[in-house]
Amino acid sequence: MTIAEAPPRLAAAADASLRWYPEGPYSLVRTLGPLLRGNSDPSFSVQGDVVWNAFTTPDGPATVRLASAGGGEAGPAVVDAQAWGPGAADAIRAVPRLLGGDDDWQDFDEPAFHATLPRMVREARRRSLALRLPSSGRMVDQLVPIILEQKVTVIEARRAYRYLVHRYGTPAPPAGTSTPPGLVVAPTAARWLQVPSWEWHKAGVGPQRSATVMRALRSAVALERLAALPAAEAAEKMQVIPGIGVWTAAEVVQRTHGCPDSISVGDYHLAAYVGAALTGRRTDDAGMLRLLEPWKGHRQRVVRMIQATGFRKPTFGPRMTIQDHRGH
């Protein structure tokens, strides 16, 4: 990858900026997709090939505009990044990793290894050369919404997250007249700790999940330090906190570290999905891990490629129902 100064016109319009040239094809929207908590995530706005993201850095909040040109599956590509607010410089320094600049598929694409992959995975990789695994490096920002997804449907978790971010987040630093309306910086750890019990209740978050958030964020400084550790070590240390298990830790490091191997053991659907895709039969977590063992080191890449095929497992069997904790 190559990093260069943004063109003068773009640099003059922002507090900090850069131009990033990924090596090979690149898709900005597909790469950043896992970081969004649904299409209505208050901290993101996606407008075609432009992605806006507001978040907190060690220097304060920042609004970041990422605009992609060229690339797609054919390449080459360029991404222009601009940032506004007290945390603009820090946000811009983190942009290449955020965009998957450290994500290296070379070993996965090595011919001998590639030949061992299932045909559907090989075909998906051929069509998905523009996909990278992002590394946000922001532990709290990823951990809170993932805790909210424990043991509930994605729909109700994202509804709760939107409610709480709108209530306790702050408006994104203005980016002139082009700031997307309603863009919000998610609460800091200190602000999350101020959310009263009745607001968790109103959001539909049960006491077990809210207590896990509170326990975790009392160690927010130590949590953020985990971003500098290898993904496996960070995941292990995270699980020292009661309420954070292997599923939560895996979901976090997939996004904070761009981990190519972490698997969400304990997911309500994943094992059955992977089993159906690779063998035509559903399986459990142990069976999924056995199936993926030949590609250890790249198991998350394999899962992402299966998902990229658009494969859907049979929809028979029980479904998780939406729970409403607000009347209890």
Secondary structure, DSSP 8 states (H G I E B T S, - for coil): -EEE---HHHHHTSSEEEEEE-SS-B-HHHHHGGGSSSTT-TTEEEETTEEEEEEEETTEEEEEEEEEEE-BTT--EEEEEEEESTTHHHHHHHHHHHTTTT---HHHHSHHHHTTS-HHHHHHHHH-TT--------HHHHHHHHHHTTTS-HHHHHHHHHHHHHHH-EE----TT---TT-EE---HHHHTT--HHHHHHTT--HHHHHHHHHHHTTHHHHHHGGGS-HHHHHHHHTTSTT--HHHHHHHHHHHS--SS---TT-TTHHHHHHHHHHSS---HHHHHHHHGGGTTSHHHHHHHHHHTT------S--------TT-
